[in-house]
Amino acid sequence: MRFCPNCDNILIPKDKKLFCKACEENFELGKGQNDYKIIKIIKHEDNEAAPIIIKENSRNDKISIEDRKAYEEFFTGGEESGY
């Protein structure tokens, strides 16, 4: 790991050079340092679990034909044409 000589921030590999996000400057890798790898490891605890989402059947949520007709009469003013 290398640090910026100007501001001491961590240098990251970018376009086969090292880049400082704070200074926005590029620096040479140096001899024998052509193989940089960025590894990100996410550690999970044993008691951590992914959420399980269960959606119940929505067929029971539908309104009956009688209720639908009542809503249509109420909102259309009882007219068949609607608008």
C-alpha positions as a printed Julia matrix, in Angstrom:
83×3 Matrix{Float64}:
   0.0     0.0     0.0
   1.32    3.41   -0.92
   0.35    6.86    0.21
   0.29   10.22   -1.54
   3.49   12.21   -0.9
   1.46   15.46   -0.91
  -1.5    14.71    1.38
  -0.86   11.19    2.81
  -4.11    9.7     1.4
  -4.14    6.13    0.11
  -3.23    5.82   -3.57
  -5.47    3.59   -5.68
  -4.56    1.89   -8.97
  -6.04    3.55  -12.06
  -4.95    3.2   -15.69
  -1.71    1.4   -14.74
  -0.75    4.25  -12.4
  -1.53    5.2    -8.81
  -4.16    7.88   -8.31
  -4.86   10.16   -5.34
  -8.54   11.09   -5.04
  -7.8    14.1    -2.84
  -5.07   15.69   -4.98
  -6.33   14.19   -8.25
  -2.77   13.39   -9.26
  -1.3    10.3   -10.9
   1.91    8.66   -9.71
   4.06    5.98  -11.29
   3.83    2.46   -9.88
   7.55    1.9    -9.54
   9.64   -1.09  -10.56
   8.15   -4.55  -10.06
   4.75   -3.23   -8.96
   2.7    -3.86  -12.1
   0.3    -6.36  -10.51
  -2.08   -4.55   -8.18
  -5.24   -6.31   -7.04
  -8.25   -4.73   -5.38
  -9.94   -7.24   -3.1
 -13.16   -6.5    -1.28
 -14.22   -9.02    1.34
 -17.59   -8.73    3.02
 -17.77  -10.57    6.31
 -21.12  -11.71    7.62
 -21.84  -12.83   11.12
 -23.2   -16.33   11.72
 -26.46  -15.06   13.2
 -27.12  -12.74   10.25
 -29.79  -13.97    7.86
 -31.23  -12.67    4.62
 -34.82  -11.43    4.84
 -37.47  -13.73    3.46
 -40.46  -11.96    1.95
 -43.63  -13.94    1.54
 -46.5   -12.49   -0.43
 -49.81  -14.04    0.3
 -52.32  -14.84   -2.41
 -54.02  -11.63   -3.52
 -57.15  -13.36   -4.85
 -58.87  -12.81   -1.51
 -58.31   -9.06   -1.83
 -60.57   -8.69   -4.88
 -63.94   -7.06   -4.41
 -67.18   -8.79   -5.24
 -69.24   -7.97   -8.33
 -71.92   -6.35   -6.16
 -69.38   -4.08   -4.43
 -67.86   -3.14   -7.78
 -71.25   -2.13   -9.15
 -71.94   -0.09   -6.0
 -68.59    1.75   -6.36
 -69.25    2.42  -10.05
 -72.7     3.84   -9.26
 -71.3     6.01   -6.51
 -68.43    7.45   -8.55
 -70.26    7.82  -11.85
 -73.42    9.18  -10.32
 -75.45    6.18  -11.44
 -74.99    6.93  -15.12
 -74.16    4.11  -17.49
 -71.98    6.24  -19.8
 -69.64    7.3   -17.01
 -68.32   10.64  -18.2
